Amino acid sequence: MTVDRLLPTDEARDLIVLVREIASEQLAPRASADEAAARFPRDAFRVLGQAGLLSLPYPEEYGGGDQPYEVYLQVLEEIAAAWMSVGTGVSVHSLACWAVAEHGTDEQRKQLLPEMLSGGQLGAYCLSEPQAGSDISAMTTRAARDGDDYQLSGTKAWISHGGEADFYLVFARTSDDRTKGVSAFHVPAGADGMEFGAPEQKMGMTASTTTQVLFDRCRIPADNLVGEEGQGMRIALGALDSGRLGIAACATGLGQAALDVASTYAVGREQFGRPITDFQGVQFLLADMAAAVEQSRATYLHAARLRDAGRPYSRQASIAKLTATDGAMRVTTDAVQVLGGYGYTKDFPVERYMREAKVAQIFEGTNQVQRMVIGRDVVRGAAGRGTSS
Ligand SMILES: Cc1cc2nc3c(=O)[nH]c(=O)nc-3n(C[C@H](O)[C@H](O)[C@H](O)COP(=O)(O)OP(=O)(O)OC[C@H]3O[C@@H](n4cnc5c(N)ncnc54)[C@H](O)[C@@H]3O)c2cc1C
């Protein structure tokens, strides 16, 4: 089904037409085969970059598309509906670019952004560690100043695009202060002292390589510091708000794809002498799936519009991530149900969608962490109002 989108400009409408063409001709047809072979689709990111689709929310002066976040996220949803690994890859890449665009020096922006935004350079975002997942302030990777350089030592875990990316945005400790002792660094691929673990053997999104990134006295120029020393946690958390919206949009696309396969199948499948869509039990499944997908889209768009208007949107980003990824898990599971035994085979993509949905509840902050963020904000608001009888 083609999603009927309300877009703010003709330019945005043209972008959706363009992304649908690329998604249907160059992404969807190869997604299942590349996932089965665990083949990282580096060329797909180049195609998207050349079409201008990796640069949408960034300023024109650095090669960006100057589009509002609500447009970027809808483009991302279309990409993820065709291929989840590429959609989430675009979101990860965008996070790595965001830090330089938002906190880099003019020199860094001029030097780095054009290649990043055109897809010439693909990024990775190195925050998590083996012992620092939900609690990122427990990170132990260190960056020690040594003359005109920093030396990085430690292990980053679960890094999407590990070993495939051209640059790594790395968060490391520059002092022992749990929150103010973290800094961000731009580390180009091939830096001496940076190595990669074996790809994680995952249950889904196998085409999106995930590895540890190991630093052993990895020397980088002090000019590669992004933002100021000690500002890393602020950068990481700011990027995560945007990243959560990216994952919400991807999960919405995945749910939409599952709904499309399930409803098309159901219309053509007959049991008891009639199409299974004649049975209310099946129609209600499809109705709940459609409601979940539209709820997901509405929550991420609301958060994006707040962000575009310069208003606070952290709580809404967490609500969108929680709603869309829990929704995608339910919708993809129900899609398998609608297809019956065939849904449980690799003849149809819905079993893959279900495996892909699971990780969206885990990365970019688990859904328990999203509930913590939302719950804290609710409590803060209530405390601010004070007690009244
Ligand atoms: C495929 C994949 C790709 C990833 N890509 C990246 C990447 O590119 N860059 C990057 O930096 N990271 C990446 N990650 C890491 C991801 O962000 C972490 O896995 C996630 O933040 C959770 O950390 P953890 O796995 O250590 O789980 P833990 O933090 O150990 O959590 C274990 C369980 O405890 C729960 N829990 C923890 N603390 C609390 C609490 N206070 N209250 C309630 N429940 C709690 C969690 O919700 C979870 O259910 C990726 C992960 C995966 C699986």
The ligand as a Gaussian input file, in Angstrom:
#p B3LYP/6-31G(d) Opt

LIG

0 1
 C       22.114000      -4.957000      16.751000
 C       22.590000      -3.894000      17.724000
 C       23.163000      -2.735000      17.206000
 C       23.632000      -1.753000      18.084000
 N       24.262000      -0.655000      17.557000
 C       24.879000       0.216000      18.408000
 C       25.690000       1.287000      17.887000
 O       25.812000       1.477000      16.667000
 N       26.332000       2.098000      18.775000
 C       26.229000       1.923000      20.121000
 O       26.844000       2.703000      20.861000
 N       25.468000       0.917000      20.642000
 C       24.800000       0.062000      19.833000
 N       24.042000      -0.975000      20.337000
 C       23.991000      -1.160000      21.792000
 C       22.632000      -0.898000      22.393000
 O       22.378000       0.482000      22.422000
 C       22.623000      -1.578000      23.789000
 O       22.524000      -2.969000      23.552000
 C       21.486000      -1.084000      24.648000
 O       21.690000       0.244000      25.039000
 C       21.333000      -1.960000      25.924000
 O       22.542000      -2.167000      26.574000
 P       22.963000      -3.657000      26.985000
 O       22.821000      -4.514000      25.791000
 O       24.278000      -3.582000      27.647000
 O       21.838000      -4.134000      28.039000
 P       21.803000      -3.779000      29.599000
 O       21.967000      -2.332000      29.820000
 O       22.719000      -4.709000      30.313000
 O       20.310000      -4.178000      29.937000
 C       19.879000      -5.519000      30.220000
 C       18.399000      -5.476000      30.605000
 O       18.253000      -4.704000      31.824000
 C       17.321000      -3.666000      31.601000
 N       17.707000      -2.492000      32.384000
 C       18.943000      -1.922000      32.499000
 N       18.907000      -0.868000      33.342000
 C       17.615000      -0.745000      33.749000
 C       16.918000       0.146000      34.614000
 N       17.551000       1.159000      35.218000
 N       15.589000      -0.039000      34.828000
 C       14.927000      -1.056000      34.205000
 N       15.531000      -1.932000      33.356000
 C       16.854000      -1.784000      33.138000
 C       17.366000      -3.384000      30.107000
 O       16.173000      -2.768000      29.652000
 C       17.536000      -4.785000      29.543000
 O       16.278000      -5.424000      29.482000
 C       23.502000      -1.937000      19.478000
 C       22.891000      -3.092000      19.978000
 C       22.434000      -4.061000      19.123000
 C       21.807000      -5.319000      19.689000

